[in-house]
Amino acid sequence: MLASLLHFCSGQSLQNLSGVDIRRHFLCLGDVAKVRQAVEQDVRAASAALSGPAFLSGLDERQLGMIRTTAYEAHAPKEAAQLREAQAALEKVNTAGARLLADIGGRLKVWQEPPSAALSKLKGDDS
């Protein structure tokens, strides 16, 4: 895929292309979909796109984030799956923690009252 995207007049072989050359080509392409396709299919393209600032490949930061996700999904699928699982677990922990704090927050007022008033409330005496 990368070979079909790169058309250099210099006649350089694909193995001799540097990240700079690949990023320069991405910049000239001006097409994020083609950059994404190249990154997905060739680890050298992924390395080139991710080893420099976004603007050197003709991307903005949001697009570079999308390219980064594409690269690790394509070239490290096992690790990408583990990352998604860890993020899902973290979200569950954050949600459970927020619920716990909300629950405790409602009880905190009772805990801060003098012992006799708190005891009365627990017994059901509202006097």
N, C-alpha and C positions, 0 to 999 in steps of 0.2 A: 504494500500500500504506500509506504513512504517513497519507494522508488517511483511510483507513478505520480506522486505529488511534486517531487523535486525535479525540476528541469533547469539545471545549471549549465550555462554556456561554457563554463570552464572545463567541462568534461571530467570532473572529479568523480571517482568511484564512490559508491554509497558508504563503504567502510571508512573512507577518509574524511567524510563530512564531520564537521565539528558541531557542537551545540549552537554555536553562534550562527553557522550557516543555516541550520534547521530553523532556528528562531527567526532569522532574517526572512526565510521563505514564508513562515507563518505570518509574519508582519505583512508581507506583500500579498498574501492570499486574501487577508481581510475577511475570512470566512470561518467563524467559530465552529461550524458543523464539520468542516474539513479538518480543522485542527483536532477536534475531538475524535474524529474517525482515525486520524493518524496516530494519536496518542493511545487509543484503544488497541490498535493493531501492532504497534511497534514500540518496544521499550526505549529505544534511542530517542524517538520522538517525545515520549513521555518525559524522559530525563532532560531533554533539551528545553521543553516548555516549562518544566518545574524548577530548573536550575537558575533561572534569572527572574528579574522583576516582570510582572505581567505585561507592561507596556512594550517590552522588547519583542514579545510575540504577537503584538497587536491586540492584546486582551486587556480588559479591566479586571479589577480584583474579584468581582463576582464571577466572571467567566473563568478566571484562573482557579477559583474554588471548584467550579463545575469540572474543569479539566483534571484537577487533583483527584476528585472523587472518581471520575472515569478511569484514571490511571490506576488507582489502587484497587478498584473493582475488577479491572481487566487483568492486572499483573500480580495481584496478591488477593485472590478471592477468599481464601481461608481466613486471612487476617482481617479482611473487610467484614466478613460475617461475624467474627469475634468482636470487632469494634461495634457493629450494630447491636449485638447482644448486650455488650457492656453498657452502651448508651441507653438501651431499653431498661436494663436493670437499674441504672442510675436514676432514670425518670421515675421508676416505681418507688425507689427509696425516697426521692424528693417529695413525691406525692404523699407517701405514708408519713413522712416527717411533718409535712404541712398540716395533715389531718390531726396528728398527735398534738402539735402545738396549739391548734385551734381548740381541741378538746380540753387540754390543760389550761389554756387561757380562760375558758369559761369557768373552770373550777378554782382558779387562782384567787378570785375575790373571796370565796368562801374560806380558803386556806389562810387568807390574810386577816380575817376577822378574829376577835378575841376568842379563846377556846370555848367559853361558855356560849357565845352566840352561835358558833359553828356547831357545837354539840346540840343546841336546841334545834337547829335546822335539820340536822341528821335525824333527830328523834321525831321531827314533824311538828315541833312546837313553834308557832310563829308569833309568840307573844313578845 
